[in-house]
């Protein structure tokens, strides 16, 4: 009997992680149905329009999760480079007239018939798969300047140029954070990591300085009170009002006032504020704990991985979801400048939610191959 249980632990996925994922998805469906109702009715004449689209994307994500879970993890190595090239080409396609879609001064989407996709979500996934294969192949050469650090910086630079041409600084920050953690785990030199950190910080400050609207967002972050009545500080102010008005237990499901077009992007970037308004401190605490648990189980899976390639895959996928959640939540609380990144599993966004859920299939696959003793 004990032998059977031992084998079961070695061949079954980490169900604790799967339960956390399900709780996050269900919470997302519940809060999105409220947060999106007003804007859905005003823009599409149907208060459930965005909710229905999100449910379809979630179903798509779980179908892909099942497929990704079944695919041998080693097979992704063969797809790593072609996927990266394809993702970059699709990213370039947003600049093609009548193909790319502009919204709010940014070109980040592609229309394919009735479907609208955001190529940057595919890029995040392909970068993780590619870097995992690349760093494992390089081995100790990762520590070398010419064959390790410089090619890595060149790749980040190419992606940075394409992403900022859209522009999409939030996505760039997420990709840099993912890549930096994977580079560290692969065995990079601390001096190279510090150089990368310094270069990244300098680059981000430069991007802020040369863009008036990014500079305004940064100034709002430094002193929200001074910009409370300024257009640049409007979203931050309304998000804090929503969170503050929720109190301990919230106003109750569907009772948000901020979703009536007071709070910009209530169903996407600012959905955490709606959770705070309707669910209160308890609601936001539950969501935060769920993401913390996701990070714990995800990084634990990475720590138990049997080889560097699967470890890097697990680290990359976990970092993607955790870092993006941190950026979104911190921006809603005015602990970081607004970046425009969505809250994984929860915010409205077809490509985003489908790719995040699908990627978890690989993470669960890796957990199936970890030692049973380490998962007791």
KEFIVEX-460559 format. One record per residue (C-alpha): residue in three letters; x, y, z. Coordinates in steps of 0.25 Angstrom, whole numbers, plus 5000, padded with zeros to 4 digits. Layout:
N
ALAXYZ;...
//
This chain:
376
UNK500050005000;UNK501150105004;UNK501850064991;UNK500650094983;UNK500450234990;UNK501950264987;UNK501750234972;UNK500550314972;UNK501250434978;UNK502350424967;UNK501350414956;UNK500250504960;UNK500250664959;UNK500350754971;UNK498850764973;UNK499050874984;UNK499550964973;UNK498350924964;UNK497350964975;UNK498051094977;UNK497951114962;UNK496451084962;UNK496151174974;UNK496851284966;UNK496051254953;UNK494751254961;UNK495051374968;UNK495351444955;UNK494051394949;UNK493251454961;UNK493851584962;UNK493951604947;UNK492451584945;UNK492251704954;UNK493451794950;UNK493151784935;UNK491651794935;UNK491551944934;UNK492551964923;UNK492051834915;UNK490651894915;UNK491152034911;UNK492051984900;UNK491251864895;UNK489851874900;UNK490051744908;UNK490451744923;UNK490951604922;UNK491751624909;UNK493151634915;UNK492851524925;UNK492351424914;UNK493651454906;UNK494551434918;UNK493851294921;UNK494151254907;UNK495551294909;UNK495651214922;UNK495051094915;UNK496151104904;UNK497151124915;UNK496850994922;UNK496750914909;UNK498150964906;UNK498550934920;UNK498150794918;UNK498950784905;UNK500150854911;UNK500050754923;UNK500150634913;UNK501250684905;UNK502650634909;UNK503350754915;UNK504650714907;UNK503850744894;UNK503750894897;UNK505250894894;UNK505050864880;UNK503950974879;UNK504751084887;UNK505451154876;UNK504251144865;UNK503351194876;UNK504151314879;UNK504351354865;UNK502851334862;UNK502551424875;UNK503451534870;UNK502851534856;UNK501451534862;UNK501851654871;UNK502351724859;UNK501051704852;UNK500351804861;UNK500951914853;UNK500351864840;UNK499151954836;UNK497851884837;UNK498451774845;UNK498951834858;UNK497851904866;UNK498152034874;UNK497452064887;UNK497852184896;UNK499052224888;UNK499652084888;UNK499751974877;UNK499751844885;UNK498651764879;UNK498351684866;UNK496951664860;UNK496751524854;UNK495251524850;UNK494451534863;UNK495651504871;UNK496651604877;UNK497951554882;UNK499051624889;UNK500451564884;UNK501251604896;UNK500551494904;UNK501051394894;UNK502451464895;UNK502551444910;UNK502251294909;UNK503251274897;UNK504351354904;UNK504251264916;UNK504251134908;UNK505451194900;UNK506251244911;UNK506051104919;UNK506651034907;UNK507751134904;UNK508251144918;UNK508250994920;UNK509050974907;UNK510051074910;UNK510351014924;UNK511551084930;UNK511651174918;UNK510551254924;UNK511551314934;UNK512451364922;UNK512351504917;UNK512351484902;UNK511551354901;UNK510651374913;UNK510351524917;UNK510451594904;UNK509551504895;UNK508551504907;UNK508551664907;UNK508451664892;UNK507251574892;UNK506651664903;UNK506951794895;UNK506251744882;UNK505051704890;UNK505051834898;UNK505151914885;UNK503951844879;UNK503151854892;UNK503352004894;UNK503052034880;UNK501551994884;UNK501852044895;UNK501651944906;UNK502551974918;UNK501851884927;UNK502051764918;UNK503551804917;UNK503751804932;UNK503051674934;UNK503951604923;UNK505251674929;UNK504851614943;UNK504551474938;UNK505851474930;UNK506651524941;UNK506151424951;UNK506451314941;UNK507751364938;UNK508151364953;UNK507551224955;UNK508451174943;UNK509651204950;UNK510051344945;UNK511151424952;UNK510651524963;UNK511451634956;UNK510751614943;UNK509451614950;UNK509751744957;UNK510151804944;UNK508851754938;UNK508051814949;UNK508751944948;UNK508651954933;UNK507151914934;UNK506852024945;UNK507652124936;UNK506852084924;UNK505452094931;UNK505852234937;UNK506252274923;UNK504852224917;UNK504152304928;UNK504952424926;UNK504652434911;UNK503152404912;UNK502352514918;UNK501152424922;UNK502152324928;UNK502852434936;UNK501452484941;UNK501152344946;UNK502452334953;UNK502252474959;UNK500852424964;UNK501452304970;UNK502452394978;UNK501352484983;UNK499952434980;UNK499352554989;UNK499952664980;UNK499352604968;UNK497952564974;UNK497252664966;UNK498152654953;UNK497752564941;UNK499052484943;UNK498652444957;UNK497152414954;UNK497252264953;UNK498152244965;UNK497252334973;UNK495952254969;UNK496652124972;UNK496952164986;UNK495552224988;UNK495052084984;UNK495952004993;UNK495752105004;UNK494252105003;UNK494251955004;UNK494651945018;UNK494851815025;UNK493751735019;UNK493451815006;UNK492151865001;UNK491651734996;UNK491651664982;UNK491151754971;UNK491151874980;UNK492351954974;UNK492052094971;UNK493452114964;UNK493152024953;UNK492152124948;UNK493252184940;UNK493852264951;UNK495052164952;UNK495752144938;UNK496052004934;UNK495151944945;UNK495151804938;UNK496651804934;UNK497751884941;UNK496951924953;UNK496051804956;UNK496851784969;UNK496251914974;UNK494851864971;UNK495151744979;UNK495551834990;UNK494251914989;UNK493351794988;UNK494151694996;UNK494851785006;UNK496151755013;UNK495751615014;UNK495551594999;UNK496851664996;UNK497551585006;UNK496951455001;UNK497451484987;UNK498851524991;UNK498951395000;UNK498551314988;UNK499651374979;UNK500651354990;UNK500251214991;UNK500351204976;UNK501851254977;UNK502151164988;UNK501651034981;UNK502251084968;UNK503651114973;UNK503550984982;UNK503350904969;UNK504550974963;UNK505350944974;UNK505050794973;UNK505250784958;UNK506250684954;UNK506950764943;UNK507350904940;UNK506350914928;UNK505150874936;UNK505550964948;UNK505651084939;UNK504351054932;UNK503651054946;UNK504351174951;UNK504051254938;UNK502551214939;UNK502451244953;UNK503151374953;UNK502351424941;UNK501051404949;UNK501551444963;UNK502251574958;UNK501151614949;UNK500151604961;UNK501151684970;UNK501251794959;UNK499751804958;UNK499351794973;UNK500451894976;UNK500051994966;UNK498551984971;UNK499052014985;UNK500052124980;UNK501252054984;UNK501752054970;UNK501452144958;UNK500352094949;UNK500952004938;UNK499651954931;UNK499951804934;UNK498751714937;UNK498451624949;UNK498751484945;UNK497451394945;UNK496551504949;UNK496651624939;UNK495851624926;UNK496751584915;UNK496551464906;UNK497951444901;UNK498551474915;UNK497651384923;UNK497751264913;UNK499251274913;UNK499451284928;UNK498451164930;UNK499151084919;UNK500551104924;UNK500151044937;UNK499950914930;UNK501450914928;UNK501650944943;UNK500750834947;UNK501450744937;UNK502750774944;UNK502150754958;UNK501750614953;UNK503250574951;UNK503750624964;UNK504150534975;UNK502950484983;UNK503750494996;UNK503950644994;UNK502550674992;UNK501950615005;
//
